[in-house]
Amino acid sequence: MDDVRDDGVNERLRDVHGAVYIPQKDWNAYQMWADYRNAVVERDLGYAATVGLNSVRVFASYEYWREDGPTFFAHVEHFLSACDARDVRPVVVLFEAPPTDPPTEQNRRETDPERAFGVHSPSRPEVLQPRDWKGYDRSPVHFARRWAREFAEDDRLLATEIMNEPGTVQPRRDFVTDALRTVRAEAPDATLTMGTKDVRFARFYDREALDGLAGLDAYQFHMNLPKRPAEAYEYLTEQRALADEIGAEATGTANSSETDARKPLWCTEWQRTLEEPPSRFAPNLASLAPTIQKAHADGTLDGDFFWSLLLRPAYLREPRENGRVNGLFHADGAVYSRRDAEAIAGRPLALEERHALPASWRAHRFPYPGPVADGGVRSSDGDGRSGDAHPSDENFSRRSKSDGIEGFRALHESLVRRIRDALGRGRSREK
């Protein structure tokens, strides 16, 4: 079987420009779907169209589907229709690996910013044993099967992503391979991808792991916080070379750099460079957007998604505790930075700029950078404290001595926090 899709499919997977999308009101994917608001989604997708995006990357919620499957699918139907009306074709991520917080009912519904983070999905105990991920009719693999039957071949969808950053731990690799095989078997014409943080991990999930079924239609990697544009571009070219090599292995063809013979390559998470002033913890999409655009122009990159469409505190625990803020649009349509918006759009834009954080964030204890909306000032933290990077930024942690020091500090802070939590002290201080 030839694993390369037809030219029409491949063409749709190129020249993709998008953003990670979670509504600003929501702290995780469960809340997006459980508290889904048509008007909010339609408004936010309008913002995406304003800056020329033709895709968004969103996280589904297995836990909400298990709780209320018909309502979840009804919300997905509205979401796909709203995207289609704005010429936006989304990537939907079925499962989520990086967050450390388990998907307990409390964690799913938590709205206190000191405790409300992304959640692991499905739970780690479910992933440990095959009977727990596929042995009953509300299991994670059953969710993947139902998704395949309902939406995976829908033309309004750009692609289904099986899991975000599944990593290399064997039980999770087994789980996502099973889920990928299930979706491919149920929906042979579906466009499928895997949220690998480095493209080399795509080898685990391409054709040879799927008993002869077609594998991935697009490869992914993440590049959230490179230090400088030059290092970012070097990494982009490394990922392209790896993608060409892996694609050739999967299809049994000679390694080729010809565009029509390549599998599409997407950078599905990027934010900014670390060295741009005034604060490395504030949004600064303009620091990295020209590098991303250069990679599109020279054929290195076929798609990109910045983090995130809406201005929001960091999605994961440690970056938020260090004050990281990501995103472009305020909820009312003003942009945090017109420079960022114009860098994304590639043209001048008549958008209101409000280079400040929402006033309600003043109640948060985190050291967010820059001013808040009512004129008060948050402490600006540009001293390069540890913990500002997403877990996928380990690609860059090995590149310099200073990165290694930051990684050690992050590990130390994480261990201290976990010890405090275990002793019950950290929680009492939060209250």
N, C-alpha and C positions, 0 to 999 in steps of 0.2 A: 504493500500500500504506500503510495506517495504521500508523505506527511505535509507537503506544502499545499496550502489552500489555493483556490483559484484566484486569478488576478483581481477579481472584483472584491473578494474578501480582504486580500492583502492591501488593496488600495484604500479601503475604508479604515484600515488600522494605521495609516500613515497620515502625517500632517495633523496629528491630534494635539490639541491645546486645552488643558483642563485645570481643575483645582480639586482638592479634597473638600468635600462638603459635609458639614454637620451644622444644622441650624444653631444660631448663637444662643438660643434659649435652652439648648440641650447639652448635657454633659457626656452622653455616650450614645451608642447606636440604639440601644433599647429605648431610651427616652425619645429619640427621633421618631420611631415608629409607633410607640405606645401613646405618645402625645402629638401625633401627626396633625398638622394644620395645613389644609390646602392653600390658604392665602399666603402663609409664610413661605411655603415651598415655591409657589408661583412667583412671589416677590423676589426671592433670592435667586431663582433661576434667571429672572430678568436682569439681575446684576451681572450674572455670568455672561449673558449675551452682550451687555454693555461694553465689556472689555474684550470681546471677540472670542470668548471660549466656545468650543464646540463639544466639550465633554465635561463631566464631573465624575469624581470617584466617591462612592458612598458605601457605607457599611450596612449590610443587612443585619437582622437580629434573629438568630436561631431561637433564643430564649423567648422573644415576643411571639414568634410564629408558634412555638410550642404552647404558649399560653392562649393565643387567639389567632389561629391560622387564617381563617376566612378574612378577618379584619386586616391582618398584615398583608395578605395578597391584594385586598381592595386598595390599600394605601399604595402598594407598589404599582398597581394599575394606574392610579391617578398620577403618581410620580413619572412614570414612563410617558404618559400622555402630555403632561406639562412640559417635560423635556422635549418631546417631539414637536410641540407647538413653537418652541424657541430654537429649533435646529441644534439641540444639544443631545448627544447620545451618551448615556452614562455607562460607567463600569461599576458593577455591583459586586461587593466583596461578601462572600457567604460566611466566612469564619475569621476570627481575629486571635492572633497569638501573643503579641508583645506585652499587653498590659499585665501587671502582676496581680491586680485585684480580681478575685474570682467573681463569677456572675451570680452572687447571692441576691436574694430579693432586695436586701438593704442596699447593696452596692449598685444594683440596677436602677433603683429609684432615688438614690441620694442626690440632693441638690446643693448641699453645703460645699462650696469650692475647696474646702480643706479636706474633703473626703470623697468628692464626686469626680471620678476619673473614668477613662476607658476601662472596659472589663474584658477579661479573657473569655473567648467563646469558641467551642463549647468548654465546659469546665475541664480542668486537668484530670480529675478522676474519670470523667467520661472517656478521655482519650487513651487512658492506660490499658483498657481491655476492649478488644473488638466487640464483645457482646454488649458493651455499654454504648458503643457508637452506632451499632447497626442492628441490635437484637430486639428492637421493639418499634411500634409504629409511630412514635414521636421522637425517634432517635435522630442524631445529627445527620447520619447518612440518609435516613428517610426524608429529612428536610431537603437535602441536596437533590434527591430523586424527585420530590414534588416541585422544587424550583425548576429542575430541568424540564419537566412536563409542562409547567405553566408559562415559563418566561425565557428559558435559555436560548431558544431559537427565534425570539421576538426581534423583528427588524429595528425596533426602537432602541434596542440595547446595543451598545458597542461591544461589550464582552462581559462574561462572568468570570470573576476572580475567585478561585476556590478558597484561598486563605491568605491573609496578610502575614508575611514573615514567618512561615512555618518552621524555619530553622533546620537544624540537623539532628535533633533528638529523635531516636528511632521510633518510639511509639507515635509521635506526632507525624513523622514522615509516613508511617504506615497508614495512619488515619487519613491524611490528605490525599495520599495516592488512591486509597479506596474511594474517597469522595469524588476525586477527579475521574476515576474510572466509571463510577456510577453515573455522573453527569454526562460523560461522553457516550456511554452506552445508551442512555435514555434519549439523548439529543445529539445525534451524530453530526448535525450541521451547526451546532452551537460554536460560538467563538469563545475559547477558553484561555485563561492566563493564570499565572500564579504570582503572588506578591513577594517574590524573592528579593531580599535586601541587596544581594549581589547576584549577578546573572549566572555565576558559576553554579549556583544551587539549582538552576533550571535542569541540569542533567538528571537530578533525582526524579523529575516529574514529567519528562518528555517521553517520547514514544516507547523506548525500550522498557520502561517501567509499567507499561499499560497493556501487556499481553497482545501487542499488535494493533491496538486501537490508535487512532490519531492522537497526538499529544497536545502540546501547547501551540496556540496560534500566534501569540505574542510573548516576548520575553520582557522581564522587568528587572529593575534595580532601584535602589533608593540612594539619594545623595543630599541629605538634609543640611549639613553644616560643614562644607569644605572650608579650609582656611582662606584660600585665595582663588580668584578666577583661573589662574594658570593651573593650579593643582586640580581644580574641578574639571577643566577641559582634558587634562591628562587622564583623569579617571574615566570620563566619558568615552574617550577613545579606547581605553583598556576594555571597557564593558562592550563596546562595539566589536572589538576583535574576538572577545570570548563568545559573544552571541553568534558570530559567524562560524566559529569553530564548533560550537554545540549544535547549531542548526544543521551543519554539514554532517555531523555524527548521527543526528536523529533521522535525517533523510537518506543517509547512505550515499551522499553526493560529494563531489570535491568541494573543498573549502573555497567559497567564492565571495568576492566583495561586490559583485554585481547587485544593484539594488533590487531587481526583480527576483533574485534568487535568495534574498535574505529574509529571515523572519523579522517582522517588525520589532523594534526595541523601544521600550518606554521607560522613562524615569518618572516613577509614579509618586515620588515624594521629594520635594526640594523646598528650601526656605530662603536661604541667604548665605553669604560668606560670613566668616567669623571676624575678620579684621577690619570691617568697615565701621567708622564712628557713626553716631556718638556712643551707642551702647550695643553690645553684641547680643543683648536679650530682647531688643525691639524688632518689629518687622522691618525688613529691608530687602524686598524682592528685587529692587533695581540693582542691587549689588551682584546678583547672579543671573538675572534675566538675559543680559546680552550674551553670556556664555551659552545658555540654553538655546538661544536663537541661532547662534553661530553653529551649534551642533546640528540643529534642524537644517540649516542652509547647506551644510557640506555633506549631508546624508548620514552623519553619525547617529542621529537620534530621529525617531519617528513619532514620538509622543512624549508629553510632559504634563505633570500635575503638580502645582505648587500647593503648599500647606499654609493657609487654607483660604477658601473663598470668604468666609466671615471672620472678622476680628474676634479672637478668643484666647483665653489663657491656655497654656500648653495642655495637651490631651493626656499626657502621662504624668505620673506623680513627681518624679525627681525634677524634670524640667520646670514644672509649675512651682515647686517649692523654691527653685532658684530664680523665679520671676520671669520666665520666658513667656512672651506673647507672640502669637502668629496671626497672619491674616491680612485681608485687604479692606473689606467693606464693613462699616458699621451697620447695624440692623436697619437704620433708616435710609440707607443708600449713600451716605457720605463715605468717602474713602479715608482711611488713616493717612495715606500718602498718595498725592496725585502723581508724584514721580514714579512710585511703584505701579500705579494703575496704567500710566502711559507706557512704562517699560513692558508691561504685560501686553497691552493692546498694540504697541508699536506705532502709536499716533497720538497727537494731542487730544485731550478729553476735557469737556466742560463739566467736570464733576466737583461738587463741594468737597473740600478737604478739611478734615478735623483731626489734626495731628495730636490727638489726646485719647485717653482711655475713657470708657463709660464711667460716669460719676458713681454708679452703683458699685464699681470695683474698689472704691475707697475702703469699703468694709472688709475686703480681703486682706489677709495678713502678709501676703507675698510681696517681695520687693520688686514690683513691676517697674519697668523703666519709664521715665518721662512723665509729662503732666497728665492729670485726670481732667475730665470734661469741664468741671466747674472752676478751673483755674488753680486748684491745689496742685501740689507737686509730689510725685512719688520719687523715691530715691533712685537715681540712675546708676545702674550697676554695670560698669564697663570694664571691670578689673579681671574678667576672664575666670570667674569662679567656676568650680566644677559642676557637673550635672546638667549643663545646658543642652547637651546633645541627646538626640533620640538614640535608642539602642543600635539602630542601623549605622550610626556614625563611627562604628569601630573600624570601618574602612580607612578612616583618616587618623585614628588614634595612634597608629603605628608609624606615622610619617614624620614625627619630630619628637625631640626630647620633651618639649613643653607639653605636647599631647599626652605623652606617657605619664607625666606628673599629674596632669588633670585627671586622667583615668584613675590613677591611684587615689587621688583625693575623692573622686566620685564613689569609688568602692568603699573607702573608709566611711564616708558620710552615710552611705546606704547601710553598712553594717551597724553603725551606731544607731541609726533610726530603727532598724529591725530589732536590735537588742532592747531599745527603749519600749518599742511596741510590745515585745514579749513580756516585759516586766510590768506592762500596764501604765507606764509613766507617760509615754508620748500621747496617748489618748486623753489622759486627764488634763494635760496642758492645753490640748486643742479645745477642750470644753471651756 
